[in-house]
């Protein structure tokens, strides 16, 4: 099956030569990714990867990237964090239609990750909710990749939080 996803990374200071980084990525097996280098010190890799599962696709890509640029730090796997407009675009409805669904089904619609002037959600629960309604065609590959992206992003955040908490506790008990 073919999976589309994006890896966003922060580069180490010694990886400032974008051409060299792109060359190493190609040699490491990332020739199935479009490389974005628009922001200094950051790189985005938009993959279209054949694999037996979403997990295999993302883990394989992360392994290839780590082999090419070992000091790079993963910032985000997407698609994961989305606004209503993003979801509407994915399923082929208007943003207003998506907002109406959210408001009229507020008790069952997945909770936002962040609410405020801009709200965003994890994509996987929203897609599962929409699929459960039976009126929207959601590609299984999109659902699978959104779920894996969410799992990796959440794991990364928990690991960072655990590290910060351990560091603070050590400082308190030392």
C-alpha positions in Angstrom: 0.0 0.0 0.0 1.1 3.6 -0.6 1.4 6.0 2.3 1.8 9.7 2.3 3.2 11.5 5.3 5.7 14.3 6.3 8.6 14.2 8.7 9.6 17.6 10.0 13.0 17.8 11.6 15.4 20.3 13.2 18.9 20.0 11.8 22.2 20.2 13.8 24.3 23.3 13.3 26.9 21.3 11.3 24.2 20.2 8.8 23.9 23.7 7.3 24.8 22.6 3.8 21.3 21.8 2.4 22.7 20.2 -0.8 24.9 17.9 1.2 21.9 16.9 3.4 19.7 16.2 0.4 22.4 14.1 -1.2 22.8 12.0 2.0 19.1 11.6 2.2 19.0 10.2 -1.3 21.8 7.8 -0.6 20.1 6.6 2.6 16.9 5.6 0.7 14.8 8.7 1.0 14.5 9.1 -2.8 10.7 8.7 -2.3 10.5 12.0 -0.5 10.2 15.6 -1.6 12.6 17.7 0.5 11.6 21.1 1.8 14.5 23.3 3.0 12.7 26.7 3.2 13.3 27.4 6.9 17.0 27.7 8.1 17.9 24.8 10.4 14.7 22.8 9.5 13.8 20.3 6.9 10.5 18.7 5.9 10.4 15.4 4.0 7.1 14.7 2.2 7.2 10.9 1.7 5.1 8.8 -0.7 6.3 5.3 0.5 5.2 1.8 -0.4 5.0 -0.5 2.6 2.9 -3.2 4.1 1.7 -0.9 6.9 1.7 2.7 8.0 4.0 1.8 10.9 6.4 0.1 8.5 6.4 3.2 6.2 7.0 5.7 8.9 9.5 3.7 10.9 11.4 2.8 7.8 11.5 6.5 6.7 12.6 7.6 10.2 15.4 4.9 10.1 16.5 6.1 6.7 16.6 9.7 7.8 18.5 8.9 11.0 21.1 7.1 8.9 21.5 10.1 6.6 21.4 12.9 9.2 21.9 11.2 12.7 21.9 14.5 14.6 18.5 15.7 13.3 15.7 15.9 15.9 12.2 14.9 14.9 9.8 17.8 15.5 6.6 16.3 14.1 5.1 13.6 11.9 2.1 14.6 9.9 -0.7 14.4 9.1 -1.7 14.7 12.7 -2.4 18.2 14.0 -5.2 19.7 11.9 -7.8 22.5 11.9 -11.4 22.2 10.6 -10.3 23.5 7.2 -7.7 20.8 6.9 -10.2 18.1 7.7 -12.8 19.6 5.3 -10.2 19.6 2.5 -9.3 16.0 3.2 -12.9 14.7 3.0 -14.2 17.1 0.3 -16.6 19.3 2.2 -16.5 23.0 3.1 -15.1 24.3 6.3 -18.6 25.6 7.2 -20.0 22.0 6.8 -17.2 20.7 9.1 -17.9 23.4 11.7 -21.6 22.6 11.6 -20.8 18.9 12.2 -18.6 19.8 15.1 -21.2 22.1 16.7 -24.3 19.9 16.2 -22.5 16.8 17.5 -20.4 18.5 20.2 -21.0 15.7 22.7 -19.5 13.0 20.4 -17.1 15.0 18.2 -13.5 14.4 19.3 -12.1 17.0 21.7 -9.7 19.5 20.3 -6.1 19.3 21.4 -6.1 23.1 21.6 -8.9 25.5 21.7 -8.7 29.3 21.4 -8.8 31.7 18.5 -7.4 28.8 16.5 -8.4 25.2 17.5 -6.8 22.1 16.3 -7.3 18.3 16.7 -5.5 15.1 16.2 -6.6 13.9 12.7 -7.0 10.2 13.5 -9.9 10.6 16.1 -11.7 13.0 13.8 -11.4 10.6 10.8 -12.5 7.7 12.9 -15.5 9.7 14.1 -16.4 10.7 10.5 -16.0 7.1 9.3 -18.2 5.9 12.1 -21.0 8.2 10.9 -21.1 6.1 7.7 -21.5 9.0 5.3 -17.9 9.8 4.5 -15.4 7.7 2.5 -12.2 7.7 4.5 -9.2 5.9 2.8 -7.8 3.3 5.2 -4.3 4.4 4.3 -5.0 7.9 5.5 -6.6 6.7 8.7 -3.7 4.4 9.4 -1.0 7.0 8.7 -2.8 9.6 10.8 -3.1 7.2 13.7 0.7 6.3 13.5 1.6 10.0 13.2 -0.4 10.7 16.3 1.2 7.8 18.2 4.7 8.9 17.3 4.0 12.6 18.2 2.5 11.7 21.5 5.3 9.3 22.4 7.8 12.0 21.5 6.0 14.5 23.8 5.8 12.1 26.7 9.5 11.3 26.4 10.4 15.0 26.5 8.1 15.5 29.4 9.5 12.6 31.3 13.0 13.9 30.7 12.1 17.4 32.0 10.4 15.9 35.1 13.3 13.6 35.9 15.7 16.5 35.5 13.6 18.7 37.8 13.3 16.0 40.4 17.0 15.3 40.4 17.6 19.0 41.0 15.3 19.0 43.9 16.7 15.9 45.6 20.4 16.6 44.9 
